[in-house]
Amino acid sequence: MFGFAKNLVRPAAVAARNPINWNAVNTRARFLATLSNDKAGILQRPVGTQPEPPMLPGLLRLQTGESFKATSFGAPLTGAPMSGEIVFTTALVGYPESMTDPSYRGQILVFTQPLVGNYGVPAPTRDEFGLLKHFEADGIQVQGIIVNDYATKYSHWNAIESLGQWCARYGVPALTGVDTRAVVTMLRERGSTLAEIRVGEEMVNAEQVPLEDPNVRNLVAEASTKVKTTYNKGGDVKIALIDCGVKHNIIRCLAKRGAQVDVVPWDHDLVRDPVKYDGIFISNGPGNPDKAQKTVANLRAFMSQPFKVPTPIFGICMGNQLLGLAAGYKSYKLKYGNRGHNQPALNLVTGKCVITSQNHGYALDDSVEVPGWIPFFRNANDGSNEGIRHAVLPYSSVQFHPEAMGGPLDTDYLFSDFVQEVREYKAKRDNQSRIVMPTSVPFQSVEQQPAAVAA
């Protein structure tokens, strides 16, 4: 097994001055996951039409100077290295779902689970709504992946190609043989940083180039749809889903509960939309929430409208941050983020703790009170905000993912609660002429609050 000291080249500048002699270095991938004696023939499964990508020398270099020798099993890069923010996930399963999650856009993903690729990659089949069954978006969203032990042979009834074939088909680099424990330890101790993946002897020994920080871009705009798309047309309630990089299973969770889901772009103006929606949903998405100010302004304008019956709003992940910014909270970047399937979140209303799936690098700062709003959930590990809700109006959001395809499903009930709430408020609007409604309670952001109230 590669040890920390053996696998680490420090600093990276030394590698540039003294090119690595790959003929003298054992660069073979670690095949602990590969069965050497397949008498039962369980590995004789249909394989992808594309050949396996070549196993080439690879290198992972962190902006902080550390470099890890590795072997490439994904796309053989040409031209420049692939750079991005390097993050890690503690999920044990679900690499097809994680790698197609738009929230990972611009990021190099490190898997803490040592064994990756053993069940291959399924076919892009779609369900009755036209949504992908086994992926969260069309195509791989991550910049690249880093694993400790790639399985060169896979075994699963539903698989049609290997992880390496899939990565190569989408031009995504992948490295194996990396001491991922050492990488994660660095990220946890020092915080998030940038990194790059190099493939091929020539690129590995080439001079260093500046690394690109994806968080300076508006990744929400990049990941969002450009046109309105409707799912489950004719549903009994109409929900506008603001696409900040939505996962397919979020749409499915709403559609299967009977709602018509209109997926609209990230900067869609809800106030000027001639369609009067019964509910508003704000999706997950990648990057820095402060870059999506158009969404924040549109949400604030929508909530500031006078009304007799309010329109329920619910957000997930990036949706929690954008709703919070619209309300008056501030956001900040977490040291290394929360990503995985085992994050505990405490419901501040019921006192119950749930296990959640998460994928975010930013959070809301709820240490400063915002008039009319209260925290909804809190992370039981680091104490960060996991949700907010309005004290009176049907506005709420969570930082975690209730729809998690890889599980757990502890909070799947939140979709049912939201859709039911949408139906109830729709019924109130439909019958408001026969219902004595309370005086209109227009939303007020922090900027609109009277000084005495804000104090």
N, C-alpha and C positions, 0 to 999 in steps of 0.2 A: 504494500500500500504506500502511496506517495505520502510522505510526511510533510509537515508544515515547512521545515527548513529546506527540504529537498526540492519542494515545488515552488519556492518563493525566490524571485530574483530581485534584489534590492540594492541600490535604487534602479529604476528603469533606465536611467541614463547610461549605466554601466553596460546594459545589453546593447545599446546603440553603438557604443564605442568598441565593444567586443562582440561581434556577431556570433550567435549561437551555432555551434557545429552540430547540426541535427543528426549527422551520421554517427556521432559519438554519444548521443543522448537517447535514452530509451523513450521513444515517443509513442509507443503503442497505447491504445486505449485500454482501459480496464474493463474486462468482460466478465465480471463476477455474475452478471445477470444472464449470461448466455449458457444454455444447456449444452454440455459437451457430449452427452449420450442421449440421443433422442430416439430410443427404441420404439416408443409408442407413436412416433410421427406426429406429435402434437404441434410441432412447429411448421408443418407443411401446410401453410395457409395461403390463400390468394395474396399476392403482393402487388404493389403499385406498378403501373405501366412504365414509370421512370426508373432507371437504374439507381442503385444506391450511390450517393455522392461519395467522392474519394475521401479517404481518411488522410488529412493533411496536417502538418504541424500548425499549431495555433498558439495564440498568446492573448491573455486577458491582462490589460494594463489599467490600473486605477490612477486617477488624477493625483492622488496622494503619493504616487511614486512606486507602489508595489506592482510587480508583474508575476503572473502565474503561467507557467508552461502548460500546454494542453494539446489535445488532438481535436481537429475539426471533424464533425460528422454531419454538418448541415451544408448550407450553400457555400461554395468556394468563392470567396470575395475576390473581386477584381477592382483595381483602382485604389480607392481610399478605404481605410478601416471603417468599421461601423461603430459609431459612438452614441452615447446616451446616458441617462441617469441610471446607475446600477442600484437595484432594489432586490429584496428577497421575499419569498413566500414560504410559510411553514405548512402549507397544504400537503397532505399525504397523497391525494389523488386529484384527478381532474386537470391534467396538464392541457388537454385540448380546449377545455373551457377557459382556463386561465390565459392561455396564449392568444385566444381570440377575443379577450375582454378589451374593449376600446380604452378602458381606464389605464391600461399598461402602455398606451401609445407613447413613443419616445423613450421607452425604458428597456434596459437590459435586465432580464429576469433570472435570478439565481434561485434554484430549487434546493431547499434544505433536505428534502427527501432524497437519500442517496441514489436509489434505484429509479430511473426514469426511462420511459420508452417501452416497457415490457408488455404493454397491451396495445401498442400500435396506435393508429389513428382511424376513426370510423369514416364512413361515407357521408357526404354532405346532403343527407336526406332531409326533407321538410315535412312539417306537420300539416294539419287541416287549415291552419291560418297562413301557410306559406312561410313559416319561420323555420330556421335551422334547428333540428332536434338536438344535435350534439355539439354545436358551436354557438358562441355568443355574438358572432358577427361574420360577415363575409371576409374570409382571409385572416391570416395571422396579423396581430396588431403589435406585438413586441418587436423591439429592435433586434434582439438576439436572446439566446438562452445559454445558461451555464449550469452544467450538471456534474455530479461526482462520478456517476457510473451509468453510462448509456447502454441499454440492452440492444445489442445488434440483431437479436432475434426477438420477435414479438409473438404473443399468443392470445388471441381474443376472437370470439365468434363474429364480432361486428367490425373487425379491423380490415381495411383494404390496402393500407400502406404503412410503412415504418415512419417513425418520428423524423428520422433523417431525410427520407424521401419528401415528406411533407414540407419540412423546412427548406429544402433545396428548391422545391417547386415554387415557393413564394419568395425566394431570394433572401432567406433569413439565416444568418450564421448561427452555429451551435457548437459549443465546446464541451468536451468530456475530459475526465482525468484531473479536474480541478479540486483542490482541497476547499470545498465549499464551506466547511466549518470555519476555516481561517478567514475566508472572505466575509462571512456573516459576523464573525467576532469583530472584525475591523469596522463594519458598518454600524454595529450596535454600540461600539465604544466611541467611535469618532463621528458618527452621523452619516447621512447620505452624501454621496459624492458622484462625480462623473467617471465614466470608464469607456474603454474602447475594446473591440474584438478585432484581432488580426488573424488572417488565415493565409498560409503559404509561407515558405521559407523566406522569399524575397520581402514580403510585406512585414513579416515578423522582425526582420533585421533592419527595416527602413527607419529613417529618422522620425522622430516624434512630430505630431501635428497638433494644433489646438483642438480641444474637445468641445463639441457643441452641447450647450445647455438647452434641452427641450423646453424647460419651464419659462423661458423668456418669450416663447411663442404662445399664441392663442390656440392651444391644442383642442379646446372645446369646438372652435369653429372648424378645425380640420376634421374632427371625428363626426361632426353633425351631418345629418342629411341636408340636401340642398332643396328638396322638394317635399311637399306634403304627401304622406302615404297613409291610407286607411286600412285598418285590419278589423275583421269581424264586423263588416258593414251591416247596419241594421240593428245593432245592439240596443238594449232598452235605455242605456245612458251613453252620452257622448263625452269622452275624455280627451282633452288635448294633452299629448305627451310631448313636452319640450325636450328635444333630442340633443343632449350634450355629449353623446357617445353611448347611446342606450344599448343595453344587452338584450338579446332576443327574448330571453326568458322573462324579462320584465314585461314586455309587450304581451307575451303568452299568459302571464299570471293575471293580467287585466282582462284579456280577451276571453279566457276560459271561464271567467266569472260573469260573462254576459255583456260586457261593455264594448261599445264601438271605440276603437283607439285610433285617433288621428295623430300620427307622428309628424311634428312640425319642426322646422329649423331652430337652432339655438337662439336666434335673434328675432323670432316671430313676435309680432306686436299683437298681443291678446286683446288690447283695448280696441283696436281698429278692425279686428277680425269680425266679419259680419255673422259668423257662426257663434251662437251663444252656447258655450260648452257647459255641461253639468258638473264637470270636475277638471282640475288642472293637476298634471303630474310632471315633476321635474326629475329627469333621469340622472344616472351616474355619468361620469365623464373623466377625462384625463387632465392633468396639469394643475396650474395655479388658478384658483377661482377668481382672483382679482383681474385676470385677463378677460373675463366674460362679463364686462360691465354692462353690455347691452342687455343681457339676460336679467341682470340685477335691476336695471332701470325699468325694464318692461314689467317685471314682477311687482316692483314698488308702485308703478302706475296702476297696475291692475288691482292691487289690494287697496289703493287709495280711492278708488271709485266709490261713490255713495251707493248704497244698496238697501233693499228691504230684506232680501234673503241672500246670504253670502254663498259664494261658490267654493266648495271644499278644495283644498290644495294639499298635496303630499309630495315629498321629495325623498330621494335615496342618494346617499354618497355625495357626489358633487351637488345634487339637488338640495341636500341639507345645507351645504355651505352657501349656495347661491340664495336660498330662501333666508338664511341667516344674515347675509350681507344686505339683502333687501330690507330686512327688519331693523337693522342697525348694529348687528354684531360685527366683530372684526375676525379675520382669519389669520392663521400663522402656519408656518411649515414645521411639521413634526421632525424630531431628530432623525428617525429612520422609517417612520410610517408604520402602519398596521396592515399587514397583508397575510392572509391565511384563513383557515376554516375553524379556528379554535379560539376566537377572541370573546371573552366574557363581557357582556353589557348588562348593566343594572337598570331595570325599569324604575325610574324615580317616582312613578305613580303607584305601582303595585308592590314595589320592593323585591320583585322576583328577578333573578339573574338568568339570562339566556346566553347560549353559545351561538356565536354569529360568524358569518363569513365576511371578511373585510378586504378592502383594497384601496387605500388612500394614503397620501403623503402630507395632506393639509388637514387642518381641523379648525373649528370655530372656538374662539376665546369667549367662554361664557362666564369668566370671572367678573366681568362688568355687567350689571343688570341692564336689560333693555325693557323699558316700560311696556307692559302688556304681554311679554313673552317669558317663558320659563324653560329650563332644561327638561328634556324628556327622558333621555338615557345617558348613562355615564359608563365609560370603560373601566372595568374592575381591575385592570392591570396598571394602566398609567394615569387614570383619572381624567382622561381627555373627554371632550364632549362627544356624545353618540346620538344626539337628537335634540330637537327643540319643538315646542308647540305654543300656540297662542293660548292665553288664559281664557278667552271667551269664544273666539271665532274658530271655525273648523280648519285651521292651518297647522300642519305638523310635518316633521321630516325626521329621518334617521340616517346616521352615518354609515351603518352596516348594510348588508345585502340580504333582505328577507327572501329574495328569489333564488338564492344560491343553487346553481345547478349541481355542484359537487357536494352540497349540503353544508352545514346542517339546516334543518327546516323548522327550527324552534319558533321563528318569527314570521312564518308564512301567513299567519292569521292577519297580519297588518294589511295585506291586500284585500282580504274579505272585509275587514273593518272599514277600509277606505271606500270600497265600492258600495258597501251598504250605506255609508254616510252620504255618498253622492246620491244614491236613490232617495234617501230621506229628505235631503235638501231640495232635490228636484220636485218631490211631491209637495213640499211646502211652497215652492214657486208656482207650481201648477194650481195650487189651491189657495194662494194667498188672499184671494178675494173673499174667501170664507173663513180665513184665519186672522185673528187679531195679532198682528206682528208687533214686537217691541220697536221702539224708536230705532232708526238706522244707526248702526255703529260703524262709521267709516274707519278704515285702517289708518293709523298714523305711524310714520317712520320716526326714528329718533330725531331727525332734523325737523319734523313737523310738530313734535310734542311741545307744549308750552313750557317755558323755563321752570315754572314752579313744579310741574309734573315730572319733568326730566330730572330735577334735583332730588 
